Amino acid sequence: MTIRYDAHGTARVAVVACPKLVGNRLVLLSTKGEYSWAIRDYVKGLMLRSGDSELTLSKIEADVSYSERPTYRSVNRKGEWKRELEQLSTQHFGKKYEPNRSAPTNIGVWKPL
């Protein structure tokens, strides 16, 4: 699928669904290239960076089942991102939304946002 990235500073950013990697909730994917990316899971308060994972951007993008352009705001505005991604996840997944599913540890080391 074509991912709907938007330029935010020097990075390309998208709100994405990666069901195999994070379950049924939306996350923020940012990238500066194949080996420079971050998945910010504001619902769980965790982040996975390329330096803490063997995943490549291509592998992440292969799991994307939905994407949309994000609101332009600082990644540090955690409360706003959390509220927005919870709302968008509820709209997109409906009853299949999984806010409590744990982040998978087999894809890398997740760190607090």
Chimera marker file (.cmm) of the C-alpha trace (Angstrom):
<marker_set name="trace">
<marker id="1" x="0.000" y="0.000" z="0.000" r="1" g="1" b="0" radius="0.5"/>
<marker id="2" x="1.097" y="3.574" z="-0.520" r="1" g="1" b="0" radius="0.5"/>
<marker id="3" x="1.892" y="5.249" z="2.776" r="1" g="1" b="0" radius="0.5"/>
<marker id="4" x="0.652" y="8.810" z="3.138" r="1" g="1" b="0" radius="0.5"/>
<marker id="5" x="3.735" y="10.520" z="4.519" r="1" g="1" b="0" radius="0.5"/>
<marker id="6" x="3.951" y="14.232" z="5.227" r="1" g="1" b="0" radius="0.5"/>
<marker id="7" x="7.147" y="16.233" z="5.671" r="1" g="1" b="0" radius="0.5"/>
<marker id="8" x="7.686" y="17.397" z="9.262" r="1" g="1" b="0" radius="0.5"/>
<marker id="9" x="11.020" y="19.146" z="9.418" r="1" g="1" b="0" radius="0.5"/>
<marker id="10" x="13.663" y="16.785" z="8.048" r="1" g="1" b="0" radius="0.5"/>
<marker id="11" x="11.566" y="13.636" z="8.556" r="1" g="1" b="0" radius="0.5"/>
<marker id="12" x="8.674" y="12.028" z="6.700" r="1" g="1" b="0" radius="0.5"/>
<marker id="13" x="5.844" y="11.179" z="9.101" r="1" g="1" b="0" radius="0.5"/>
<marker id="14" x="2.597" y="9.165" z="8.886" r="1" g="1" b="0" radius="0.5"/>
<marker id="15" x="-0.090" y="7.808" z="11.181" r="1" g="1" b="0" radius="0.5"/>
<marker id="16" x="-0.161" y="4.077" z="10.446" r="1" g="1" b="0" radius="0.5"/>
<marker id="17" x="-1.737" y="0.775" z="11.399" r="1" g="1" b="0" radius="0.5"/>
<marker id="18" x="0.832" y="-2.037" z="11.716" r="1" g="1" b="0" radius="0.5"/>
<marker id="19" x="-1.303" y="-4.943" z="12.966" r="1" g="1" b="0" radius="0.5"/>
<marker id="20" x="1.468" y="-7.550" z="13.108" r="1" g="1" b="0" radius="0.5"/>
<marker id="21" x="3.930" y="-5.212" z="14.817" r="1" g="1" b="0" radius="0.5"/>
<marker id="22" x="1.757" y="-3.325" z="17.331" r="1" g="1" b="0" radius="0.5"/>
<marker id="23" x="-1.763" y="-4.752" z="17.087" r="1" g="1" b="0" radius="0.5"/>
<marker id="24" x="-4.969" y="-2.912" z="16.337" r="1" g="1" b="0" radius="0.5"/>
<marker id="25" x="-4.071" y="0.646" z="17.225" r="1" g="1" b="0" radius="0.5"/>
<marker id="26" x="-2.577" y="3.538" z="15.273" r="1" g="1" b="0" radius="0.5"/>
<marker id="27" x="0.979" y="4.754" z="15.823" r="1" g="1" b="0" radius="0.5"/>
<marker id="28" x="3.162" y="7.533" z="14.479" r="1" g="1" b="0" radius="0.5"/>
<marker id="29" x="5.884" y="6.391" z="12.067" r="1" g="1" b="0" radius="0.5"/>
<marker id="30" x="8.683" y="8.819" z="11.251" r="1" g="1" b="0" radius="0.5"/>
<marker id="31" x="11.623" y="8.207" z="8.966" r="1" g="1" b="0" radius="0.5"/>
<marker id="32" x="14.667" y="9.777" z="7.419" r="1" g="1" b="0" radius="0.5"/>
<marker id="33" x="15.536" y="6.638" z="5.435" r="1" g="1" b="0" radius="0.5"/>
<marker id="34" x="15.653" y="2.843" z="5.401" r="1" g="1" b="0" radius="0.5"/>
<marker id="35" x="17.757" y="2.587" z="8.572" r="1" g="1" b="0" radius="0.5"/>
<marker id="36" x="16.605" y="5.748" z="10.362" r="1" g="1" b="0" radius="0.5"/>
<marker id="37" x="13.053" y="5.521" z="11.681" r="1" g="1" b="0" radius="0.5"/>
<marker id="38" x="10.946" y="5.610" z="14.858" r="1" g="1" b="0" radius="0.5"/>
<marker id="39" x="7.577" y="4.132" z="15.812" r="1" g="1" b="0" radius="0.5"/>
<marker id="40" x="5.905" y="6.231" z="18.498" r="1" g="1" b="0" radius="0.5"/>
<marker id="41" x="3.085" y="4.395" z="20.238" r="1" g="1" b="0" radius="0.5"/>
<marker id="42" x="1.496" y="7.230" z="22.185" r="1" g="1" b="0" radius="0.5"/>
<marker id="43" x="-1.349" y="5.008" z="23.417" r="1" g="1" b="0" radius="0.5"/>
<marker id="44" x="1.155" y="2.769" z="25.265" r="1" g="1" b="0" radius="0.5"/>
<marker id="45" x="3.667" y="5.575" z="25.910" r="1" g="1" b="0" radius="0.5"/>
<marker id="46" x="6.485" y="3.727" z="24.145" r="1" g="1" b="0" radius="0.5"/>
<marker id="47" x="8.873" y="4.273" z="21.250" r="1" g="1" b="0" radius="0.5"/>
<marker id="48" x="10.906" y="1.892" z="19.127" r="1" g="1" b="0" radius="0.5"/>
<marker id="49" x="13.847" y="3.381" z="17.206" r="1" g="1" b="0" radius="0.5"/>
<marker id="50" x="15.883" y="1.925" z="14.389" r="1" g="1" b="0" radius="0.5"/>
<marker id="51" x="18.975" y="1.774" z="16.609" r="1" g="1" b="0" radius="0.5"/>
<marker id="52" x="17.121" y="-0.525" z="19.022" r="1" g="1" b="0" radius="0.5"/>
<marker id="53" x="15.711" y="-2.922" z="16.420" r="1" g="1" b="0" radius="0.5"/>
<marker id="54" x="16.772" y="-5.125" z="13.521" r="1" g="1" b="0" radius="0.5"/>
<marker id="55" x="13.723" y="-3.985" z="11.529" r="1" g="1" b="0" radius="0.5"/>
<marker id="56" x="14.187" y="-1.902" z="8.408" r="1" g="1" b="0" radius="0.5"/>
<marker id="57" x="11.751" y="0.684" z="7.140" r="1" g="1" b="0" radius="0.5"/>
<marker id="58" x="10.818" y="-1.682" z="4.292" r="1" g="1" b="0" radius="0.5"/>
<marker id="59" x="9.805" y="-4.394" z="6.788" r="1" g="1" b="0" radius="0.5"/>
<marker id="60" x="7.696" y="-1.923" z="8.761" r="1" g="1" b="0" radius="0.5"/>
<marker id="61" x="6.053" y="-0.545" z="5.635" r="1" g="1" b="0" radius="0.5"/>
<marker id="62" x="5.221" y="-4.098" z="4.508" r="1" g="1" b="0" radius="0.5"/>
<marker id="63" x="3.042" y="-4.442" z="7.629" r="1" g="1" b="0" radius="0.5"/>
<marker id="64" x="1.184" y="-1.150" z="7.158" r="1" g="1" b="0" radius="0.5"/>
<marker id="65" x="-2.503" y="-1.783" z="6.433" r="1" g="1" b="0" radius="0.5"/>
<marker id="66" x="-3.687" y="1.821" z="6.766" r="1" g="1" b="0" radius="0.5"/>
<marker id="67" x="-2.104" y="5.263" z="6.781" r="1" g="1" b="0" radius="0.5"/>
<marker id="68" x="-3.033" y="8.910" z="6.883" r="1" g="1" b="0" radius="0.5"/>
<marker id="69" x="-1.190" y="12.194" z="7.021" r="1" g="1" b="0" radius="0.5"/>
<marker id="70" x="-0.686" y="13.364" z="10.593" r="1" g="1" b="0" radius="0.5"/>
<marker id="71" x="-1.435" y="16.654" z="12.244" r="1" g="1" b="0" radius="0.5"/>
<marker id="72" x="1.606" y="18.936" z="12.183" r="1" g="1" b="0" radius="0.5"/>
<marker id="73" x="2.773" y="19.169" z="15.803" r="1" g="1" b="0" radius="0.5"/>
<marker id="74" x="5.800" y="18.439" z="17.906" r="1" g="1" b="0" radius="0.5"/>
<marker id="75" x="6.354" y="14.792" z="18.829" r="1" g="1" b="0" radius="0.5"/>
<marker id="76" x="6.852" y="16.068" z="22.398" r="1" g="1" b="0" radius="0.5"/>
<marker id="77" x="3.143" y="16.988" z="22.724" r="1" g="1" b="0" radius="0.5"/>
<marker id="78" x="2.453" y="13.514" z="24.083" r="1" g="1" b="0" radius="0.5"/>
<marker id="79" x="-0.978" y="14.162" z="25.602" r="1" g="1" b="0" radius="0.5"/>
<marker id="80" x="-2.338" y="15.613" z="22.367" r="1" g="1" b="0" radius="0.5"/>
<marker id="81" x="-0.923" y="12.739" z="20.312" r="1" g="1" b="0" radius="0.5"/>
<marker id="82" x="-2.332" y="10.174" z="22.728" r="1" g="1" b="0" radius="0.5"/>
<marker id="83" x="-5.842" y="11.655" z="22.612" r="1" g="1" b="0" radius="0.5"/>
<marker id="84" x="-5.776" y="11.955" z="18.821" r="1" g="1" b="0" radius="0.5"/>
<marker id="85" x="-4.445" y="8.441" z="18.199" r="1" g="1" b="0" radius="0.5"/>
<marker id="86" x="-6.912" y="6.921" z="20.669" r="1" g="1" b="0" radius="0.5"/>
<marker id="87" x="-9.759" y="8.656" z="18.850" r="1" g="1" b="0" radius="0.5"/>
<marker id="88" x="-8.481" y="7.728" z="15.378" r="1" g="1" b="0" radius="0.5"/>
<marker id="89" x="-7.842" y="4.134" z="16.492" r="1" g="1" b="0" radius="0.5"/>
<marker id="90" x="-11.380" y="3.845" z="17.842" r="1" g="1" b="0" radius="0.5"/>
<marker id="91" x="-12.777" y="5.185" z="14.563" r="1" g="1" b="0" radius="0.5"/>
<marker id="92" x="-10.584" y="2.980" z="12.387" r="1" g="1" b="0" radius="0.5"/>
<marker id="93" x="-10.701" y="-0.310" z="14.312" r="1" g="1" b="0" radius="0.5"/>
<marker id="94" x="-14.047" y="-0.003" z="16.083" r="1" g="1" b="0" radius="0.5"/>
<marker id="95" x="-14.510" y="-2.938" z="18.494" r="1" g="1" b="0" radius="0.5"/>
<marker id="96" x="-11.211" y="-4.457" z="17.312" r="1" g="1" b="0" radius="0.5"/>
<marker id="97" x="-9.206" y="-1.545" z="18.804" r="1" g="1" b="0" radius="0.5"/>
<marker id="98" x="-6.562" y="-2.936" z="21.206" r="1" g="1" b="0" radius="0.5"/>
<marker id="99" x="-5.365" y="-0.156" z="23.545" r="1" g="1" b="0" radius="0.5"/>
<marker id="100" x="-4.070" y="-2.640" z="26.139" r="1" g="1" b="0" radius="0.5"/>
<marker id="101" x="-2.119" y="-5.045" z="23.931" r="1" g="1" b="0" radius="0.5"/>
<marker id="102" x="1.522" y="-5.117" z="24.984" r="1" g="1" b="0" radius="0.5"/>
<marker id="103" x="4.232" y="-3.958" z="22.622" r="1" g="1" b="0" radius="0.5"/>
<marker id="104" x="6.025" y="-6.987" z="21.164" r="1" g="1" b="0" radius="0.5"/>
<marker id="105" x="9.501" y="-7.481" z="22.609" r="1" g="1" b="0" radius="0.5"/>
<marker id="106" x="10.732" y="-9.699" z="19.773" r="1" g="1" b="0" radius="0.5"/>
<marker id="107" x="11.142" y="-6.767" z="17.354" r="1" g="1" b="0" radius="0.5"/>
<marker id="108" x="13.398" y="-4.601" z="19.499" r="1" g="1" b="0" radius="0.5"/>
<marker id="109" x="13.751" y="-2.637" z="22.710" r="1" g="1" b="0" radius="0.5"/>
<marker id="110" x="10.817" y="-0.298" z="23.330" r="1" g="1" b="0" radius="0.5"/>
<marker id="111" x="11.623" y="2.719" z="25.479" r="1" g="1" b="0" radius="0.5"/>
<marker id="112" x="9.390" y="5.242" z="27.256" r="1" g="1" b="0" radius="0.5"/>
<marker id="113" x="8.428" y="8.287" z="25.214" r="1" g="1" b="0" radius="0.5"/>
<link id1="1" id2="2" r="1" g="1" b="0" radius="0.2"/>
<link id1="2" id2="3" r="1" g="1" b="0" radius="0.2"/>
<link id1="3" id2="4" r="1" g="1" b="0" radius="0.2"/>
<link id1="4" id2="5" r="1" g="1" b="0" radius="0.2"/>
<link id1="5" id2="6" r="1" g="1" b="0" radius="0.2"/>
<link id1="6" id2="7" r="1" g="1" b="0" radius="0.2"/>
<link id1="7" id2="8" r="1" g="1" b="0" radius="0.2"/>
<link id1="8" id2="9" r="1" g="1" b="0" radius="0.2"/>
<link id1="9" id2="10" r="1" g="1" b="0" radius="0.2"/>
<link id1="10" id2="11" r="1" g="1" b="0" radius="0.2"/>
<link id1="11" id2="12" r="1" g="1" b="0" radius="0.2"/>
<link id1="12" id2="13" r="1" g="1" b="0" radius="0.2"/>
<link id1="13" id2="14" r="1" g="1" b="0" radius="0.2"/>
<link id1="14" id2="15" r="1" g="1" b="0" radius="0.2"/>
<link id1="15" id2="16" r="1" g="1" b="0" radius="0.2"/>
<link id1="16" id2="17" r="1" g="1" b="0" radius="0.2"/>
<link id1="17" id2="18" r="1" g="1" b="0" radius="0.2"/>
<link id1="18" id2="19" r="1" g="1" b="0" radius="0.2"/>
<link id1="19" id2="20" r="1" g="1" b="0" radius="0.2"/>
<link id1="20" id2="21" r="1" g="1" b="0" radius="0.2"/>
<link id1="21" id2="22" r="1" g="1" b="0" radius="0.2"/>
<link id1="22" id2="23" r="1" g="1" b="0" radius="0.2"/>
<link id1="23" id2="24" r="1" g="1" b="0" radius="0.2"/>
<link id1="24" id2="25" r="1" g="1" b="0" radius="0.2"/>
<link id1="25" id2="26" r="1" g="1" b="0" radius="0.2"/>
<link id1="26" id2="27" r="1" g="1" b="0" radius="0.2"/>
<link id1="27" id2="28" r="1" g="1" b="0" radius="0.2"/>
<link id1="28" id2="29" r="1" g="1" b="0" radius="0.2"/>
<link id1="29" id2="30" r="1" g="1" b="0" radius="0.2"/>
<link id1="30" id2="31" r="1" g="1" b="0" radius="0.2"/>
<link id1="31" id2="32" r="1" g="1" b="0" radius="0.2"/>
<link id1="32" id2="33" r="1" g="1" b="0" radius="0.2"/>
<link id1="33" id2="34" r="1" g="1" b="0" radius="0.2"/>
<link id1="34" id2="35" r="1" g="1" b="0" radius="0.2"/>
<link id1="35" id2="36" r="1" g="1" b="0" radius="0.2"/>
<link id1="36" id2="37" r="1" g="1" b="0" radius="0.2"/>
<link id1="37" id2="38" r="1" g="1" b="0" radius="0.2"/>
<link id1="38" id2="39" r="1" g="1" b="0" radius="0.2"/>
<link id1="39" id2="40" r="1" g="1" b="0" radius="0.2"/>
<link id1="40" id2="41" r="1" g="1" b="0" radius="0.2"/>
<link id1="41" id2="42" r="1" g="1" b="0" radius="0.2"/>
<link id1="42" id2="43" r="1" g="1" b="0" radius="0.2"/>
<link id1="43" id2="44" r="1" g="1" b="0" radius="0.2"/>
<link id1="44" id2="45" r="1" g="1" b="0" radius="0.2"/>
<link id1="45" id2="46" r="1" g="1" b="0" radius="0.2"/>
<link id1="46" id2="47" r="1" g="1" b="0" radius="0.2"/>
<link id1="47" id2="48" r="1" g="1" b="0" radius="0.2"/>
<link id1="48" id2="49" r="1" g="1" b="0" radius="0.2"/>
<link id1="49" id2="50" r="1" g="1" b="0" radius="0.2"/>
<link id1="50" id2="51" r="1" g="1" b="0" radius="0.2"/>
<link id1="51" id2="52" r="1" g="1" b="0" radius="0.2"/>
<link id1="52" id2="53" r="1" g="1" b="0" radius="0.2"/>
<link id1="53" id2="54" r="1" g="1" b="0" radius="0.2"/>
<link id1="54" id2="55" r="1" g="1" b="0" radius="0.2"/>
<link id1="55" id2="56" r="1" g="1" b="0" radius="0.2"/>
<link id1="56" id2="57" r="1" g="1" b="0" radius="0.2"/>
<link id1="57" id2="58" r="1" g="1" b="0" radius="0.2"/>
<link id1="58" id2="59" r="1" g="1" b="0" radius="0.2"/>
<link id1="59" id2="60" r="1" g="1" b="0" radius="0.2"/>
<link id1="60" id2="61" r="1" g="1" b="0" radius="0.2"/>
<link id1="61" id2="62" r="1" g="1" b="0" radius="0.2"/>
<link id1="62" id2="63" r="1" g="1" b="0" radius="0.2"/>
<link id1="63" id2="64" r="1" g="1" b="0" radius="0.2"/>
<link id1="64" id2="65" r="1" g="1" b="0" radius="0.2"/>
<link id1="65" id2="66" r="1" g="1" b="0" radius="0.2"/>
<link id1="66" id2="67" r="1" g="1" b="0" radius="0.2"/>
<link id1="67" id2="68" r="1" g="1" b="0" radius="0.2"/>
<link id1="68" id2="69" r="1" g="1" b="0" radius="0.2"/>
<link id1="69" id2="70" r="1" g="1" b="0" radius="0.2"/>
<link id1="70" id2="71" r="1" g="1" b="0" radius="0.2"/>
<link id1="71" id2="72" r="1" g="1" b="0" radius="0.2"/>
<link id1="72" id2="73" r="1" g="1" b="0" radius="0.2"/>
<link id1="73" id2="74" r="1" g="1" b="0" radius="0.2"/>
<link id1="74" id2="75" r="1" g="1" b="0" radius="0.2"/>
<link id1="75" id2="76" r="1" g="1" b="0" radius="0.2"/>
<link id1="76" id2="77" r="1" g="1" b="0" radius="0.2"/>
<link id1="77" id2="78" r="1" g="1" b="0" radius="0.2"/>
<link id1="78" id2="79" r="1" g="1" b="0" radius="0.2"/>
<link id1="79" id2="80" r="1" g="1" b="0" radius="0.2"/>
<link id1="80" id2="81" r="1" g="1" b="0" radius="0.2"/>
<link id1="81" id2="82" r="1" g="1" b="0" radius="0.2"/>
<link id1="82" id2="83" r="1" g="1" b="0" radius="0.2"/>
<link id1="83" id2="84" r="1" g="1" b="0" radius="0.2"/>
<link id1="84" id2="85" r="1" g="1" b="0" radius="0.2"/>
<link id1="85" id2="86" r="1" g="1" b="0" radius="0.2"/>
<link id1="86" id2="87" r="1" g="1" b="0" radius="0.2"/>
<link id1="87" id2="88" r="1" g="1" b="0" radius="0.2"/>
<link id1="88" id2="89" r="1" g="1" b="0" radius="0.2"/>
<link id1="89" id2="90" r="1" g="1" b="0" radius="0.2"/>
<link id1="90" id2="91" r="1" g="1" b="0" radius="0.2"/>
<link id1="91" id2="92" r="1" g="1" b="0" radius="0.2"/>
<link id1="92" id2="93" r="1" g="1" b="0" radius="0.2"/>
<link id1="93" id2="94" r="1" g="1" b="0" radius="0.2"/>
<link id1="94" id2="95" r="1" g="1" b="0" radius="0.2"/>
<link id1="95" id2="96" r="1" g="1" b="0" radius="0.2"/>
<link id1="96" id2="97" r="1" g="1" b="0" radius="0.2"/>
<link id1="97" id2="98" r="1" g="1" b="0" radius="0.2"/>
<link id1="98" id2="99" r="1" g="1" b="0" radius="0.2"/>
<link id1="99" id2="100" r="1" g="1" b="0" radius="0.2"/>
<link id1="100" id2="101" r="1" g="1" b="0" radius="0.2"/>
<link id1="101" id2="102" r="1" g="1" b="0" radius="0.2"/>
<link id1="102" id2="103" r="1" g="1" b="0" radius="0.2"/>
<link id1="103" id2="104" r="1" g="1" b="0" radius="0.2"/>
<link id1="104" id2="105" r="1" g="1" b="0" radius="0.2"/>
<link id1="105" id2="106" r="1" g="1" b="0" radius="0.2"/>
<link id1="106" id2="107" r="1" g="1" b="0" radius="0.2"/>
<link id1="107" id2="108" r="1" g="1" b="0" radius="0.2"/>
<link id1="108" id2="109" r="1" g="1" b="0" radius="0.2"/>
<link id1="109" id2="110" r="1" g="1" b="0" radius="0.2"/>
<link id1="110" id2="111" r="1" g="1" b="0" radius="0.2"/>
<link id1="111" id2="112" r="1" g="1" b="0" radius="0.2"/>
<link id1="112" id2="113" r="1" g="1" b="0" radius="0.2"/>
</marker_set>
